[in-house]
Amino acid sequence: MQRLTLRLSLLAFFLCSGLQGGIAQTAPTPIPSPDNAAELVDAPVPVLPGVNANFEPGPDPQGTSVAPEGPAPKKRSKYAQIIEPLPAGGPGLWPAPLSAGDKLIFTLRMAARPVNWIVPPLYDASYEQLRGTDPKYGKGAGAFSVQFGAAQLRSISTRFLSDGVYAALFHQDPRYERIVDGGIATRAVDSAEQALFRHSDEGAREFNYSGILGRATSALLVLTYYPPRSRNSRVVFETFGTSVATNAGLNLLMEFLPDLGRRFPFVRKLLPE
């Protein structure tokens, strides 16, 4: 529990410090009154830096404005971990659902990312050995290597069962849907709530059967590879609870990392595809 508290505290501090720094106060634009409306019409047009002051738009033969040409937006892979919100006024359609095979490929792609299969297990194994928590493999380099392997197996089995096997069985979408709209607190609550609720393949919001059952099964599996003194019901329940809470914390990262990436370039390397 102390490990989970420390992890969530660091996550909350990192997110809040970055997001609050990005909030800028802008002065409201004054609304012209009838007395100064004429002055505003005759006022010179300001010249923006980098814009040719002598440029005069030519006549439009079609009588309509032409949108400037530019690079087409990058097409996102169907295996992207994050579903971005639809543009305002766009069609309210859920992205194309992933097939059962797609969901298994999705889990393998996520597990293959170094930030997923190295960083969290390394943190867990280090904390477990330094604090002497379960699983108790002992001290030393040899014990740490086994502890690191157990943390990797626990992480991979959780993802494979929750986002692959059970997501296919219950026809649920394993991808995360960003909130974007609303204040920081609202977005934080809504994103963490996705640990308990998921979308079906058709986009309907429902209880996260696949995620909860996947984490429960993964917690039970630790009884097969944990050392004998760490094989008990308390360890199973603690593993399950920590896994659900960690999922909520990871949802917070996926919600706010794109915002932080616009302020801190090095954060962009951590962004899911």
C-alpha positions in Angstrom: 0.0 0.0 0.0 2.9 2.4 0.7 4.3 1.6 -2.7 1.0 2.5 -4.3 0.7 5.7 -2.3 4.2 6.8 -3.3 3.6 6.0 -6.9 0.3 8.0 -7.1 1.8 10.9 -5.1 4.6 11.3 -7.6 2.2 11.0 -10.5 -0.1 13.7 -9.0 2.7 16.1 -8.3 4.2 15.7 -11.8 0.9 16.2 -13.5 -0.3 19.2 -11.4 3.0 21.0 -11.6 3.1 20.8 -15.4 -0.5 21.5 -16.0 -0.8 24.5 -13.6 2.2 26.0 -15.3 0.5 25.8 -18.6 -2.6 27.8 -17.6 -2.3 31.4 -18.9 -4.5 34.3 -17.9 -5.8 36.2 -20.9 -7.5 39.6 -20.8 -11.0 39.7 -22.1 -11.5 41.5 -25.4 -13.4 44.7 -25.0 -16.8 44.9 -26.8 -17.1 48.0 -28.9 -19.8 50.4 -28.0 -21.8 52.5 -30.5 -19.7 55.6 -29.6 -16.4 54.1 -30.7 -17.7 51.7 -33.4 -16.7 54.1 -36.2 -13.2 54.6 -34.9 -12.7 50.8 -34.8 -13.8 50.5 -38.5 -11.4 53.2 -39.6 -8.5 52.0 -37.4 -5.4 50.7 -39.2 -5.0 46.9 -39.4 -2.1 45.7 -37.2 0.8 44.0 -39.0 1.7 40.7 -37.5 5.4 39.8 -37.2 6.6 37.7 -40.2 3.6 38.8 -42.4 4.1 40.8 -45.6 2.6 44.2 -44.9 2.2 44.8 -48.7 0.3 41.7 -49.3 -3.2 42.3 -50.8 -5.5 39.3 -51.4 -6.6 38.9 -55.0 -10.2 38.4 -56.1 -11.7 35.0 -55.6 -13.2 34.0 -59.0 -15.5 31.4 -57.3 -16.7 33.9 -54.7 -15.7 31.5 -51.9 -12.7 31.3 -49.7 -10.2 28.6 -50.4 -8.6 26.7 -47.4 -4.8 26.9 -47.4 -3.1 23.7 -48.5 -1.1 21.8 -45.9 0.1 18.4 -45.0 -2.7 15.9 -44.4 -3.1 14.9 -40.7 -1.3 11.8 -39.8 -3.5 8.7 -39.8 -3.4 6.9 -36.5 -3.0 3.2 -36.3 -5.9 1.1 -35.2 -3.6 -0.2 -32.5 -3.0 3.2 -31.0 -3.4 3.0 -27.2 -5.4 6.3 -27.0 -8.7 7.2 -28.8 -8.7 10.9 -29.3 -12.0 12.8 -29.0 -13.9 13.6 -32.2 -13.8 17.2 -33.5 -16.7 19.4 -32.6 -19.5 18.9 -35.0 -18.0 15.6 -36.3 -19.9 12.4 -36.6 -20.6 10.7 -33.3 -19.2 7.4 -34.4 -17.0 5.1 -32.3 -13.7 4.0 -34.1 -13.8 0.7 -36.0 -13.8 -2.1 -33.4 -10.8 -4.3 -32.9 -11.3 -8.0 -33.7 -10.3 -10.7 -31.3 -7.0 -11.1 -33.1 -6.5 -7.4 -33.2 -6.8 -7.2 -29.4 -4.1 -9.9 -28.9 -1.8 -8.0 -31.3 -2.7 -4.8 -29.4 -1.5 -6.3 -26.1 1.7 -7.6 -27.7 2.5 -4.2 -29.1 1.9 -2.5 -25.8 4.0 -5.1 -23.9 6.9 -4.7 -26.4 7.3 -1.0 -25.6 10.4 -0.6 -23.3 8.5 2.0 -21.2 6.0 -0.7 -20.4 8.0 -3.9 -19.8 11.1 -2.2 -18.2 10.1 0.9 -16.2 7.2 -0.3 -14.1 8.7 -3.8 -13.3 12.0 -2.2 -12.4 10.3 0.2 -10.0 8.2 -2.6 -8.4 11.2 -4.9 -8.0 13.4 -2.2 -6.5 10.7 -1.1 -4.1 9.9 -4.7 -3.1 13.5 -5.6 -2.4 14.4 -2.4 -0.6 11.2 -2.5 1.6 11.1 -6.3 2.0 7.5 -6.5 0.8 5.9 -9.4 -1.1 7.1 -11.3 -3.1 9.9 -12.1 -0.6 12.7 -13.5 -2.7 15.5 -12.3 -0.4 18.4 -9.8 -0.9 21.2 -9.6 -3.4 21.6 -9.3 -7.1 20.4 -12.9 -7.7 17.2 -12.3 -5.8 16.6 -9.0 -7.5 16.9 -10.5 -11.0 14.2 -13.1 -10.0 12.1 -10.3 -8.4 12.4 -8.2 -11.6 11.3 -11.2 -13.7 8.3 -11.8 -11.5 7.3 -8.2 -11.8 7.5 -8.4 -15.6 5.5 -11.6 -15.7 2.8 -10.0 -13.4 2.7 -6.9 -15.7 2.5 -8.8 -19.0 -0.1 -11.3 -17.7 -2.3 -8.5 -16.5 -2.2 -6.7 -19.8 -2.6 -9.9 -21.9 -5.6 -11.1 -19.9 -7.3 -7.7 -19.4 -6.8 -6.1 -22.8 -6.5 -9.3 -24.9 -8.3 -12.5 -23.7 -11.1 -11.0 -21.6 -11.5 -8.0 -23.9 -12.2 -10.4 -26.8 -14.5 -12.6 -24.7 -16.6 -9.6 -23.4 -16.4 -7.6 -26.7 -14.9 -4.6 -25.0 -12.5 -2.1 -26.4 -9.1 -2.1 -24.5 -8.1 1.4 -25.8 -8.3 4.5 -23.6 -10.6 7.4 -24.5 -9.3 10.8 -23.7 -11.7 13.3 -22.1 -10.0 16.6 -23.0 -13.0 18.8 -22.2 -13.5 20.2 -18.7 -11.3 21.3 -15.9 -8.3 19.3 -14.5 -10.3 17.8 -11.6 -13.2 16.7 -13.9 -10.8 15.1 -16.4 -8.8 13.4 -13.6 -12.0 11.8 -12.1 -13.4 10.8 -15.5 -10.1 9.3 -16.7 -9.5 7.3 -13.4 -13.0 6.1 -13.6 -12.2 4.2 -16.8 -10.4 1.6 -14.6 -14.0 0.6 -13.6 -15.9 1.3 -16.8 -15.0 0.6 -20.4 -16.6 0.9 -23.8 -18.0 -2.0 -25.7 -16.9 -2.6 -29.3 -19.9 -0.6 -30.4 -19.0 2.3 -28.1 -21.6 1.8 -25.3 -20.3 2.5 -21.8 -20.4 -0.5 -19.5 -18.7 -2.0 -16.5 -15.1 -3.0 -17.1 -15.6 -6.7 -16.9 -12.5 -7.5 -19.0 -10.2 -5.3 -17.0 -11.4 -6.3 -13.5 -11.5 -10.0 -14.3 -8.1 -9.9 -16.0 -6.5 -8.3 -13.0 -8.2 -10.7 -10.6 -7.0 -13.7 -12.7 -3.5 -12.2 -12.9 -3.5 -11.8 -9.1 -4.4 -15.4 -8.6 -1.6 -16.5 -10.9 1.0 -15.1 -8.6 0.4 -18.2 -6.4 2.1 -20.3 -9.1 5.4 -18.4 -9.2 5.7 -16.4 -6.0 8.0 -17.9 -3.3 6.1 -20.1 -0.7 6.0 -17.6 2.1 4.3 -15.1 -0.3 1.6 -17.4 -1.5 -1.5 -16.5 0.5 -4.9 -14.8 0.1 -3.6 -11.5 1.5 -1.0 -11.2 -1.2 -3.6 -12.0 -3.9 -6.0 -9.3 -2.7 -3.2 -6.7 -2.3 -1.9 -7.5 -5.8 -5.5 -7.1 -7.2 -6.2 -3.8 -5.5 -2.8 -2.4 -6.4 -3.3 -3.4 -10.0 -6.7 -1.7 -10.3 -5.4 1.5 -8.6 -2.3 1.5 -10.9 -4.6 1.2 -13.9 -6.4 4.4 -12.8 -3.0 6.1 -12.4 -1.9 5.1 -15.9 -5.2 6.5 -17.2 -4.3 9.8 -15.7 -0.9 9.7 -17.6 -2.6 9.0 -20.9 -5.1 11.8 -20.3 -2.5 14.5 -19.4 0.7 13.5 -21.0 -0.3 15.0 -24.4 -0.9 18.3 -22.6 2.5 18.1 -20.9 4.2 17.1 -24.1 3.3 20.5 -25.6 5.2 22.2 -22.8 8.1 19.8 -22.3 9.5 18.3 -25.5 11.2 15.3 -23.6 7.7 14.2 -22.5 6.7 13.5 -26.1 9.0 10.5 -26.2 6.8 8.9 -23.5 3.5 9.5 -25.4 1.7 6.4 -26.5 1.3 6.2 -30.3 
